[in-house]
Amino acid sequence: MTTFVSTLFISLDGVAEIDPAWHFPYFDEAMGAAVGEDYSGIDVLLLGRVTYDSFAGAWPEREEAGGDDAGFARALGDVRKVVATRSRTDLGWRNAETTADLLGAVRALRAEDVGRVLVAGSLQVVRQLLAAGELDEVRLLVHPVVAGHGERLFDGPALLPLRLLRSETLPTGVLRLWYAPGEKATSTAPKPAPAGA
C-alpha cells in the first residue's frame, strides 16, 4: 500500500520556511537521527521545485565530496524523485522526473503501489495534498522558537482536523510530532442554558 508522509521543520508560530537563524541551533545528533528515520526506507521522494532545487544544489556535491554525509547524499541521489513543476527542463540529478499535475502524479503513484512516498519540505505541495486528503501522515519537528516571519504551513481558511499518533521531545526541546488526518472534534462540554431560563 502506498503511503504519503510529509516531514517538516517548523517554528512554534507555524513558520515552515526555514531560516538558518532559528533552525540550525537546534540541529543536533538527535535531530539528525530523527531526520534519518524519516528518510529511511522511502521508495519515492516527492518535492516542489524550490525544495528540489535546494536539494539538487547541495546533495550531489556532498556525495562527490565523500564526507560524513556522503552516504545519505548517495541515497538521496539513488531514490526516485518526482518534482512538481511546470518546467520541462532537465533537472540535472539522477532519478528525477517532473510532473505538472501533482494530484494526477499522486494518483498514479498510488496505482503503482510504490510503497512509501516522502514529501520533504515543499510547503505548496503539502498544502495541496492536505486539501485533497492525500497525505497519510504529517511529521513535524517543532522548534521551541517563535520565528516571527516567514511562510506558515497552515495558512488557509479551511478547518483541518488532525489526530496525534505519537510525540517525542528531543534534548534541545524540539517536539517531534506525528499526525494523521482526523475527524472534527465534538465538544463534550454542557451547552449553556438559554438566556432567561
Secondary structure, DSSP 8 states (H G I E B T S, - for coil): --EEEEEEEEETT-B-S--HHHHGGG--HHHHHHHHHHHTT-SEEEEEHHHHHHHHTTHHHHHHHT-TTHHHHHHHHHSEEEEE-S--S---STTEEEES-HHHHHHHHHHHT--EEEEES-HHHHHHHHHTT--SEEEEEEESS---SS-BSS-SSS---EEEEEEEE-TTS-EEEEEEE-------S-----TT-
